[in-house]
Amino acid sequence: MNLANVFPMVGLNLVELASLLPLFILSFGAVITLLLGTHKEKGHFWAYASGLVFIVVSLIFAASNLFLADVSLLGETLVFNSLTKSLSLMILVFAFMATLLTYGKDQQEGLLSEIYALILFSTSGMILMTSTSHLLFMFISLEIMSLAIYVMVAMRRTSRFSSEAGLKYFILGGVASALLLYGSSLIFGASGSFELAKIKAYLLSQENPSVIFYIGLALVMTSMLFKVGAVPFHGWLPDVYQGAATNVTGFMGAAVKFTAFMAFSRIVQEIVFVSGGEELKWFEAYLWIVSAASMIYGNFVAISQTEIKRMLSYSTIAHTGYLLLGFYAFKAEQSSESIILYLYFYALSNLGAFAIISQFESKNSKDLTINQMAGLGLKYPILGTMLTVFLLSMAGIPLTSGFIGKYGLFSSAVQAGEIPLVVVAVLTSVVSVFYYLRVIIFMFMKENENSPVDYQSFKSATVAAIISVLATLQFGLFPKAIIQFVKVIAK
């Protein structure tokens, strides 16, 4: 028997190879970065420089791939089209900024040099996850991303809360992964496929799909709600945000949330908001309840928080509720344009805010309190102004990108007829303005007499903050170009 007939070797043409090149660069770069980090004296610097270079090179190739033809590999398991290539580009931007944010913070918090390799590994998993519509491959990609993040969360050796946060996140992630895998197997048993397009075709062809299918879909949706941190599946998310090093928290709040939501939106678009039986209406109601609960719980609990990272962790739960509201655009057969814009704008503001916060945290501290922020805007006006822009953007104040994202998200939900949920979103957004403005008031209108903070000038973190604030203002004042771009790729 000829083995070539049993295991045929399929070659890659130049376009297919070019589409995979950013992933090859990230994977190869992660190994090189891991080795360079072992240098006894300059391991942190060499790992930082190597990670940054490989991300930039991957970013350049990913940008050039936008002009190439669409590619599908492994029987359409991996698809590189205008949408997935653009999402990969956005994820690489987040990885670039997270790497900048990490340098300096790594040695202050006792983070090992391996953190730069872990950023590359997790980024490759994110790109794979946004490039597939195959449930099993989505699970594999999720694990590549998540395993690296678990280690990054637990790596903060100067804090006893870090190992606890890492364990909690590992347990949450393990539950989510188990639900996704088992739910996917049930869906496969009912529909005969892991591919979302084929599962959709099965739904449209069946008047009464199997009960097993609905059980599997419920498990898959619940697993994704765990990953995005929605109520009541948020669990220990605030503890994880607080226990991880600030640079890791920023990376999680931006890149991990972006990736998980884009994968979740694909599942919802293909097999929830389709013209099926009455049973699917239950899943729409399920999302409605979780969305409203996340917005209400996240915003009202954030009001009572006195620690910045914990406040932002509850804030991100509220933003999860807003994003779940955006899913109802699929009900009116709209694209994922509003979700992509909101996610991208929120991620930039989130990374920028943590870039500023990281420079005022002292070693071994659990978190920076709002009282400690008093007077910082007067003492460091440039940093205070940048943090103000990020907080206003997350609150959805006009002239910032956050307003553009929130307006687009709410408009798409109104067009889908979800007026009651939009009312909940608007009212809870008003509540969020209170706790964001409270930080700004403390920075510029209070004096800190009891608990001064030590300013740590991390130049690379400042660069990340500058990039974020310029993008936040640019997209807030002149949003037309990026809106048109996202409209094109989201079709």
N, C-alpha and C positions, 0 to 999 in steps of 0.2 A: 504494500500500500504506500502510495506517495504521500508523505506528510504535507507537502505543499497543497495537496487537494483538500486534506482534512483541516489544516490550519493555513488558509490562504493569507499571504502577506499583501496588504493593501498599501500602496505607496501614496505619498502626499505630494500634491502639486505645489507650486510656489505660493499660490494664494492661501491654500490650506496651511502650509508651513508658516507663512507670515502671520496668520490668524492665531496660531499657537505660540508664536515667538514670545509675546509678553509673559506667558505662563512658564515657558522654558527658562527665560531670563530670571524670573522671580525664584523658581525652584533651584536653579544652579546658583544664583546669587545668595540664597539662604544658606546653602552648604558652605560657600566661600566665606560668608560673613561669620558663620559659626566657627570656622577654623581660625580666622583672623582675630576673633575675640579671645582666643586663648593666649595671646601675647601677654607676657607677665606685666609689663609696665604700661603699654599703650593699647591694651586690648579693647577698652571701651571706645577710644577714638577711632581705631581701625575698623571696628565693627560698625560704628556710626557712619563713618565715611563710606565704607563698602555698601551698607544697606541703602544709604542715600543715593549712591551712584547707580546701583542696580534698579532702584525704583524709578529714577529719572530716565534711565535708558529704556526701561519697560514702558514708561509713560510716553516717550517719544515714538516707539514702535506702535503702541496702542493708538496714538493720535494719527499716525500715518495709515493705519489699517482702516480708518473711517472712509478712505477713498477707494478701498478695494471692494470687490464683489462679495455678496453674501456667501457664507460657507456653512455647510452642515456636515458633521462628522459622526461616526459610529451609529449609522442609521438614524440620523437626526437627534441623537442624544445630546450632542453639543451643537448649538447653533450660534454662529457669529454673524449677526446682521447689524443694521444700523443701531438698533436699540441696545442689544447686548454689548456691542463694542463701545457705545457711549457710556453705558453703566460701568463698564470696566475702567474707562477713563476716569470717571468720577471717583471710583473706589481707590484708584492709584493716587489721585489728588489727596484723598483722606490719609492714605498710608504715608505719603510724602510729608504731610503736615504733622502726623503723629510721630514720625521719626525726628523731625525738628523739635517737637515738643519734649521728646524723651531725653535728648542730649543735655547733660547737666543734672537733670532730675534723676538719672539713673544712678549716679554715684552718691547723690545726696540721700536717696532712699535705699541704697544698698542693692539696687537691681543688678543682676548679672549681665554681662555683655551679650549673652544669648538672646536678650530681649529683641535685639534688632533682627536676628534671624527669625524669631517667632513672628515678628510683624510681617516679614516676607512670606512665611509659610501661611499665616492666616489670610493674607491678602490674596494669595493664589487660590485658596479655598473659596473666598468670596467671589472671585471672578468666575470660577467654575459654577458656583451656585446660581449666579445671575445669568449664566449662559446655557442653562439646561431647563428643559420642561419634562424631564424624566424623574419620577418620584424616587427611584432607587439611587440614581446618580446624585439627586439632590441631597439625599441622606448622606452619601459618601462625602460630598462637598461640605456639607454642614459639619461633619466630624473633623475634616481637615481644618476648617476655620475654628471650630470650638475648642479642640484639644490644645491648640496654641494659646487661645485666650485664657483657658483655665490656668495654665502655667503662668501667664503674665499677671493674672490677678493675684496669685499666691506668691509671687516673687518678691514682694516688698518686705525685705528682711528686717527693716528697722521698726516694723509695726507688728504687734501680736495679733492685730485684727486682720492682717492680710491672709494668713493661712486659713483663718475661719471663713473669710470671704471667698477664698478659692474653693474650699470644701463645699460651701453652700451653693456656689455657682456650678460646681461640678455635679452636685445632686440635682439641681434644677435642670441643667443641660442634659443629664442622663435620662431623667424622666421624659423630657421633650423628645429626645432622640428615640427612646423606646416606643413612645406613642406614634411617632412618625413612621418608624419601621413597621410596627405591627399594623397600623392603619393602612399603610401602603400595600402590605401583603393582602389585607382583606379586600381592598379596592381591586387589586390584581385578580384575586380569586373570583370576584363578581364580574369584572369587565374584560379580563384577559389581557390587560396591558398596564404598564407603568407610565405610558406616554400620555400627557394631559390631553392632547388633541384627539387621541383614540378613545380616551375615557369620555370626553365630551361627545364624540360620535356615538358611543354606547348609550349615553344618557338620552340623546335625541332619538335613538332608534327603539328605545324601550319605554313602553307605557308605564310599566310597574317594575322599576329596577329592584334588584334583590335587597333584602333587609341588611345583608352583610355589607353591601356597598355603603349604605347610610351609616352603619356603625364605623366602617373604615374611614369615611369622610369626617365623621365627628371626631375621631381620634387624631386624624391629620390636622384638622383645624385647631384642635386643642393644643397639639404640639407646637404649632406655629404661634399661637397666642402666648404660650410659655416663652418662646424665643423672643417675641417682641415686647414682652413685659406688660401685658394687658391685665386689668383687674378681672377676675380674682386670681389670676395665674402669675401675678408679679412676685409673690412670695418674698424671698430674701433679696430682691433686686436692690432696694435702698442700702442694705448692709453690704452688698457686693460693691456698689458704687463708692461707698464710704471707706471700705477696707482696702480697695485697690489703690495703687499709686495714681496720682491725678492724671498723668499722661495716659495711663491705661484706661482710666475712666472716660477720658475724652475720646479715645479711639473706639471704645465700646459704644458710647453714646452716639457716635457719628457713623463709623464704617459698619459695625455689627448690626445696628438698627437699620441702616440703609439696605444692607444685603438681605436681612431677614424679611423686611417688608416687601422688597421687590420680588422675592421668591413667593411670599404669601399672596401678594397681589395676583401673581400669575395663576396660582391654584384657585383663588376665588373667582377670577375672571373666566377661567375655563370650565370649572365644574360646580360652581355655586350659583352665579348669576346667569343661568342658562334657562331656556324655556322648557323646563322639565315638569315633574309632578308637584303636587302640593307639599310633598315631604321637603323639597328644597326651600320652601318658604320658612320652614322651621329654622333652617340654617341662616337665612337672612335675618330672622328675628333674634337668633343667637348672637349674631354680630351687632345688631342694634343695641341689645341689652349690655353687651360687653363694652361697646363704644361709649355709651352714656355713663356707665359705671366708672370707666377709666377717666373720663373727663371730670366727673364730679368728685370722685375720690382723690385723684391725683392733685387737683387744684386746691381743694379744701384742706387736705392734710399738709400740703406744702406751706400753707399760711402759718401753721404752728411750728414750723422748723426754724431753729436758730443756727444751724450749721449749713454752710453753703452747699457742699457736695450732696448732703442729704436732701436739702431743698430742691436742688436740681434733679435729683433722682426721682422725686415725686413729680416734679415738673415734666420729666420725660414720660412718665406714665400718662399724664394728661395729654401730652402730644401724641402718644400712641392712640388715645381715644379719638383725637382729631383725624389721624390718618385712617383709622378704621371707618370713620365717616366718609372719607374719600373713596372707599370701595364701592359705595352706592352709585358712583358714576358709571360703573359697569352695568348697573340695572337699566340705565338709559342708553346703553351701547356706546358710551363714551370711551376714550382711551385712558391710559394711565398717566397722562400728561400732568394733571394737577398733583398726583401723588409724588411723582418724580421731582417736580419743582419744590414742593413743600419739604420733602426729605432732604434734598440737596441744600436748600437754604438753611434749614434747621441744623443740619450737620456742620455747616461752615460756622454758624454762630456758636454752636455747642463747643466745637474745637477751639475757637477763639477765646471763649469764656474760660475754659480750663487752662489755656495757655497763660492767661493773666493770673488766674487763681494760683497756679503752680509756683509763681514767683514770690508769693507772699506766705507760703506755708513753711513752717519750721520743721526741722527733722524730728522724727518720732511722734509728731502730732497726729491725732486721729482725724481732725478736720479743722478747717478755718471757720470761725464763728462770724456771725453778722456783726457782733459788737467789736470784733477785732478789725473789721473792715472800716470802722469809723475813722474819718479823716484821711483815708488813703487817697481819695480823689483830689484833695487839696495838696497833699504832700507829693503825689505822683500824678499830675494832671493828665499826662498823655495816656498812661495805662488806665487811669480811672475813666477817661473819656471813651477809650476803646471798649472797656467792659460795659459801660453804659450803652453803647451802640448794640452790643451783643444781647444784652438783657432786653432792650427795647424791641429788637428784632424777634426774640423769642416770644415777647408779649404780643407781637403783631401790630406794632405802632407804625403808622404811615411813614414813608421815606426810607424804610428799611426793607430788605428782601423778605423778612418774615411776614410783613403785611401783604406783599404780593402773593406769597405762597398760601397764606391763610385765606385770602380773598378768593383765589382760584379754587381752593379746596371746597370752601363753603358754597361757591357758585355752582360747582359741578353737582353738589348734593342737592341744591335747590332745584336744578334742572331735572334731577332724578325724582323729585317729589318728596324728598325726606325733610319736609319743613320742620316737624317737631324736633328732630334730632339736631337740625341746624340751630334752632332756638336754644337748645341745651348747650351747644358748642359756643354760641355767641355769649350767653350769660356766664358760662364758666371762663371764657376768655377775659371777661371783665374782672372776674375774681383773680385771675393770674396777674393782672396788671398790678394788683396790690403788693404781692410779695416780690415782684421784680423791682417795682419802684422803691420798696423799702430798702433794698440794698443800695440803690442809687442815692437815696436820702441820707443813709448812714455814711456813704463815702464822701459826700460833698457838704452835708449840713450838720454833722456831728464831729465831736473831737474825741480822740481816743486817749484817755488818761490812765486807764488801768491795765490794759493788755496790749501793748504795742507789738507789732509783728516785725520780723526780720525780712528785709527785702533781699531776695536772691536774684541777681541779674543774670538770667539765662538768655544769652543773645539769640540762640536759635529759637527759643520759645517766643521771644519778642517778634522775630521774623514771621513765625507762624501766625501770631496775632495780627500783625500788619497785613499779611495776605488775606486773612479772614475779614478784617474790618473793611479793606478796600473792596473785596468781593461783595460783602453785605451792603455797602452803600451803593456800589455800582449797579447791582441787580435790583436794588430798591428804587433808585432814581431813574435808571435806564434799563428796564426789564425786557424791552421789546425783542432784542436779539436772542436772548436765551429762551424766551417763551416760544419764539418761532422755531428755534432749533429743536426744542423738546417736542413741539407739535409734529415736526417732520419725523423724528425718530420713533415717536410713540404710536404712529399710525399702524 
